[in-house]
């Protein structure tokens, strides 16, 4: 693995930690908070190569598991992987990986194309894994957990839109800087 890839992994792990500094929004009817860390997952999957996207999220989860209070609201420790939001957390690396793989096939990255992939391989995948785990941890049926999770969809669509716009700009900036770097050496 190249040094630049390791730096990209570290940067996106740090972005996840910074997004965790923003306080969560707790709703009275569900213990799963609304956080901005989904944006970090979407950005890593949209910008990094598949292996790096996966590793950035895995490293983030390892830091959390070892007690770093990097989750929104200052949560951390192994216990968070046994709560209602465990499925969402554990799906971060897979979502980033699949999103990155889906983007690799694009010739040109545009906001609409990125948004669709972020919704399918990012947001939707988080729900597919997160909702059943939430149901199991809360001792409720899966349909009840799915209904509870519907409240998150509008916000997650907004997060995907914001991440799409940001990722397109960041990707263009990185392409220009790589061209300048390679021409100057």
N, C-alpha and C positions, 0 to 999 in steps of 0.2 A: 504494500500500500504506500502510495506517495505521501510526502509530507503535506502537500496541499489538500489531499483528500482527508487526512487526519485533522487538519485545521478546519475544514468545512464541517466535519462531524462535530468537532468541539464547539464551533460557532453555533450550530443548530441545537446542540444540547444546551448551550448557554441561553439561546433564545427561548427555549422551553422553560428554563428556570426563571428568566426575566418575566415571561408571561405569567408565571406562577405568583409573582409579586402582586399582581392585580387581584384584589379581593374577589372571591367568588360571590355569586348571587344565589342564595339558598331560597327555595320555594317551600311553602308550608306543607305541601302534600307529597314531596319526594325528597329523599336524602341525597340524591345526586345533584351536585351544584352546577350552575352554569359558569363556565370558565372560558378564558380566551386561549387556553392551551391547544384547543383544536386547531387554531390558526397555525401554531407552530408545527403541528403534524402535517398539515396541508402544505405549508411552505417547504418543509424538508422534502416531502415527496415530490413537490413540483420543481424544485431547483437542483437537488442532489441526484447523483447516479443511484441506482437501486441499492447497491450494497451500502453506500454511505448513508442514504436515507434511513435504511433499516438500523444501521449501527448507531446513528445519532439518537434515535428513539430508544433503542435498547440501552445505551449508555445512560440516558436520562432516567429510565426506569430502574436501572441498577443503583444509581445515585440515590433515588428515592427509597429503594429497598434498604439501603444501608443507613437510612435515617436522615438524609439531607431533606430539609423542609422546603422542597421545591414545588410541591403541588400547590395550587391556588389555596389560599388561606393558611399557608405555612404547614401543610400536612406533609408527612413523610414517615418512613419506617415500613417494615414488612407488613404491618397490620392493614395498611391501605389496600393490599391485594386480597383482603378477605372481607371487604365491604361492598356495598351496593354499586359502587362505581368501578369495581375491579375489572370487569369485562371491557369497559371502555378503555381503561388504562392499558390493559394487556394487549389490546388491539392496535395500539399506537404504532409499534414497529411494523406489523403486517400491513396496516393501512398505508404507511409511508412507502413501504416496499412496492406494493401493488400499484399505487398511484404513480410512482416513479417509473415502473416498468411500462405502464400504459402511456406515459408521456414520451418515452423513448421512441415510440413508433411514429410520433408526429413529425412531419417535415417542418411545419411552421407552427409555433406555439402562439395562440391567440387567447384572449380572455374568454370568449365563449367556449372554445374547445377545452380549455383548462378547467373552466367552471364545471362542465359536464363530467369530466374525469374526476375532479375533486369531489363532486357530489356522489358519484357512483363508487369510486374506490377509496374515498376518504370518509365522508359523512355516513353514507349508507352502510359501509362495512363496520364502522364503529357501532352503529345501531344493531346490526345483525349479530355481533358478538356481545355487545354491552347489554342489550335488553334481556336475553335469556339468563345471563349471569345476575343481573339486577333482580330478576324474578326469583331466582334460586336463593339469593342472599336475603331478600325481603320476605321469603316464604309466601309469595303470591303467584297467581297463574301468569303465564307469559302474555296473555292478552291484556291483562290489567297493567302489566309493566309497559307494554307497547303503548297503551292509551296514555299512561303517565308520561311517556317519552315524547309524545306528539307535541308537547309544549316547547320542546327544544328545537324542533324543525325550523321555524322561521329564523331563529337566531343563528342556527348552523348554516342556513342558506346565505345569510348576510356575511358570516365568517368566510364561507367559501368564495363569495363574490369579492370580498376584500383581499383574501389570499390570492385569488386569481389575478387581480389588478397588480398587486405587489409582486407576485412571482414573475409576471411578464416583464415588468420593469427591471427587476433584479437580474433576470436571465439576460436581458439585452445589455445591461451594464457589465455583467460578467463576460459576455462574448466580446464586447469592445475591449475590456481590460486584458483578456487573453490575447487578442490580436496585437495590442500594443506591446504586451510583454514578449510575445514570441518574435515580433519584428525587431525589437530592440536588443535581442540577445545574440 
